Amino acid sequence: MRVDGEEAVIPGKYAGGLEDNCPVKAFAGRDLARHDRIFNHLASGGIAVISGPVTALNELAVYVQRRSTDLKPRSESIIGRLMVLAKNDICEGIEPPVHIPHLSKFCGEASLTRDKMFLIPLVKLRKLQDALAQKWQVETLSSWIMAGDDVIPPKSQETVGLFREAIAAQTSSLPNNAQVLDMGCGSGVLTLLAAVLLDSLKPRITATDVMPEATASTRLNATRFADEGLIAPDSVELLKAGDLFAPVGNASFDLIIFNAPWVVAPVGSRADISLNDPKQKTIARFLEEIPRHLEREGRLVLGYADNSGQKAVARVLELAEKAGLRVIKERSVRVQTHRKKRKWQRIYVWEMERKIA
Ligand SMILES: C[S@@+](CC[C@H](N)C(=O)[O-])C[C@H]1O[C@@H](n2cnc3c(N)ncnc32)[C@H](O)[C@@H]1O
């Protein structure tokens, strides 16, 4: 897609519903005030790339939102085609420019090359800014964490508490400079917990997730924690986002932590990736691959919940046994959910090690 003669991409997470070769027009200066013209362009399926003072852009967005409510069910897609240009970590089309570290990753792109232009729907940019502005207090860390849009924030203090106990229990069995992996790092809450709790061992903590939004969140949080002296500098390494162990290559670890997605249900939206595991395929593949990545004396700290029933929990334990693991200790806590149908769920965190042959 060309904007003002330059090639720009639309991140996959914002491209749903866009027709191939839909007309793209840039609106700036006095053209920005021609709300009706811009709206008509959007309503006929076009993309409007807008640039100008933030107040003018906001006024236009309010106008488009209001007009598009008359055109249901297309209202969502119309406002989503009102876009701003970004390059590297900056939305240049907005005056004053908006700077968000790791912006393309927060937009779901794992490897957009430097200097590549990309487009963000203005409403999604606002959603991301709102998400990043929220500080999630985590008692066990005595600090707060932020989470990008579509990334699961650390809402449950109980869950973090269980992981805290399980990770702290590893200090006596782990070697100095222990290699630790936080699989599915999300906001990075467990990455940071491990960095804090295992600090005396000078561990090397690697974090990865299938969502670039999650690796970006973890990176931002880890940078702040290091800057504030809450964790040792350079103790956390973020890998490029990818599926399960793909980003780690052949590496093996002394401790692997995984708070796995535990709702056995299809993934309907991007935010569902955090919690939903259709037919338990992700946890099954994770446990199948774990023997190749866990040191002989290594430990696994695995979190799951009975949100989809006890059968789902039992299947995880069966799969772990098949992978040659045994449970050393089980911790669990009953927590309230935000769902109507299932008000309570039990969270499990297991410490596991290899069975001795
Ligand atoms: C329950 S959340 C846990 C997030 C974070 N560790 C925490 O405890 O708050 C599960 C995480 O696994 C990630 N995930 C889901 N499928 C994955 C896959 N195939 N490979 C890597 N990570 C995955 C999700 O993006 C999500 O961040």
PDBQT file of the ligand as one rigid body, heavy atoms in Angstrom, charges set to zero:
ROOT
HETATM    1  C1  LIG A 401      -2.411 -17.350  31.003  1.00  0.00    +0.000 C 
HETATM    2  S1  LIG A 401      -1.393 -16.282  30.035  1.00  0.00    +0.000 S 
HETATM    3  C2  LIG A 401      -0.018 -16.055  31.155  1.00  0.00    +0.000 C 
HETATM    4  C3  LIG A 401       0.684 -14.743  30.944  1.00  0.00    +0.000 C 
HETATM    5  C4  LIG A 401       1.716 -14.408  32.017  1.00  0.00    +0.000 C 
HETATM    6  N1  LIG A 401       2.760 -15.396  32.089  1.00  0.00    +0.000 N 
HETATM    7  C5  LIG A 401       1.043 -14.301  33.372  1.00  0.00    +0.000 C 
HETATM    8  O1  LIG A 401       1.213 -15.196  34.201  1.00  0.00    +0.000 OA
HETATM    9  O2  LIG A 401       0.299 -13.321  33.588  1.00  0.00    +0.000 OA
HETATM   10  C6  LIG A 401      -0.730 -17.380  28.795  1.00  0.00    +0.000 C 
HETATM   11  C7  LIG A 401       0.311 -16.751  27.875  1.00  0.00    +0.000 C 
HETATM   12  O3  LIG A 401       0.741 -17.748  26.936  1.00  0.00    +0.000 OA
HETATM   13  C8  LIG A 401       0.879 -17.155  25.667  1.00  0.00    +0.000 C 
HETATM   14  N2  LIG A 401       0.745 -18.189  24.629  1.00  0.00    +0.000 N 
HETATM   15  C9  LIG A 401      -0.395 -18.751  24.153  1.00  0.00    +0.000 A 
HETATM   16  N3  LIG A 401      -0.097 -19.624  23.187  1.00  0.00    +0.000 NA
HETATM   17  C10 LIG A 401       1.252 -19.627  23.053  1.00  0.00    +0.000 A 
HETATM   18  C11 LIG A 401       2.164 -20.325  22.206  1.00  0.00    +0.000 A 
HETATM   19  N4  LIG A 401       1.737 -21.202  21.296  1.00  0.00    +0.000 N 
HETATM   20  N5  LIG A 401       3.493 -20.069  22.330  1.00  0.00    +0.000 NA
HETATM   21  C12 LIG A 401       3.940 -19.161  23.249  1.00  0.00    +0.000 A 
HETATM   22  N6  LIG A 401       3.118 -18.473  24.072  1.00  0.00    +0.000 NA
HETATM   23  C13 LIG A 401       1.800 -18.713  23.987  1.00  0.00    +0.000 A 
HETATM   24  C14 LIG A 401      -0.221 -16.096  25.613  1.00  0.00    +0.000 C 
HETATM   25  O4  LIG A 401       0.031 -15.101  24.649  1.00  0.00    +0.000 OA
HETATM   26  C15 LIG A 401      -0.211 -15.588  27.054  1.00  0.00    +0.000 C 
HETATM   27  O5  LIG A 401       0.635 -14.475  27.197  1.00  0.00    +0.000 OA
ENDROOT
TORSDOF 0
